[in-house]
Amino acid sequence: MENTNENNKTFSQIINLSVAVPLPDAKINKGKGYIEWGTKNVYPDYILSMFNSKGSALFTAIINKKTKLMSAAGFKMTTDPILNAFIKKNRLNHEIKKIVLDYELFNAFALEIIYDKIGENINKILHVPLSNIRLGLNDDMEIDHYKYSADWSQSRKDMYAPIDMVKYDGSKKGKQTYVYFEYNPQNKGAYAVLPYDNIINFINIDHKIGVFHLNQISNGYNPSMIVNIPDTPNPEERKEFSKNFKKNFAGEERSGKVIITYADETAPTITPFVGNDSDKRFVTLAKQTENTIIQGMEIPLQLVSLIPGKMGATEDREALLAEFNTSYILPRQDVINEVLNELFDGQFTEQIELGSIIKEEAKTEETE
């Protein structure tokens, strides 16, 4: 935004350094026959970036911890040698880790099912990255298949063009894709509501706090300020200066605003906004952010990171893990067990079931 006073030959600009957070809306793309997932159809990429590099270290640690507790033990051995052989042949103890990770990140997971030639039993079952799947629509705008692209941000290119995947229908024919979405009334027939939707802002805040301190250490530059330039350039020159300023000083992770003024016969000045003691305020904000993330992710902090003097005793840790196992891990494991056993439809004499590493985790000592 720019304000101009031609009589006094003064100009001012406000540069917004904030980064907008995409919304997880679902938009029907009639022309391409699928439901988009979030702004520009890349909301899953945004979630993955939060998990991998542009989010909260605490959030990443929680997701990894939940995934480990739910999947690290793999599937239980059974008395059915055919089922045991199937688990080994399909590397299900490896695939389950990817399935659970998707489940924790997206509240959903996808499986590719390949039936035998006679259409009687499942021959193969594989994890499909949930982030690569979109809901496909027929001419009546009904979801009757899935679309898959290895990179939806480049889906216009031939090598990433979406391909159709047959939606699971129980017919036991060929290759089908089964997608499970955790129920939420807000789903409205589209994508699952993330279990941490209500704390995404705090996950971003946790990351921004780290970026703020990095910037302070790197160059001490405070982005909330007024910069006065002793010149009155023309509109094109001001536009170019603004562009270069953002490029050199903002960066994609900066936040705040800079007001740039232009006026003749003055010396260059940089004036920080009064009261912008962000470093002090961030101390309080950091603690609030940590507490909110922990509450929103439904896990005690002591299970994510061992804290000296807090819940370090073995019996205390066992009690805490047992409660978390009952309230969170087992119900989520039961969902996966039920989905798989429904798909197998009596193919084996026993049901497949995920194991638990809770007892092993409880024995971890504070010094480890």
Buried (B, 14 or more C-beta within 10 A) or exposed (E): EEEBEEEEEBBBBEBEBEBEEEEBEBEBEEEBBBBBBBBEBBBBBBBBEBBEEBBBEBBBBBBBBBBBBBBBBBBBEBEBEEBBEBBEEBEBBEBBBBBBBBBBBBBBBBBBBEBEEEEEBBBEBBBBBBBBBBBBBEEEEEBBBBBBBEEBEEBEEEEBEBEEBBBBEEEBEEEBBBBBBBEEEEBEEBBBBBBBBEBBEBBBBBBBBBBBBEBBEEEEEBBBBBBBBEBBEEEEEBEEBBEEBBEEBBEEBBBBBBBBBBBEEEEEEEEEBEEEEBEEEBEEBBEEBBEBBBEBBEBBBBBBEBEEEEBBEEEEBBEBBEEBBEEBBBEBBEBBBEBBBEBBEEBBEEBBBBBBBBEEBBEEEBEE
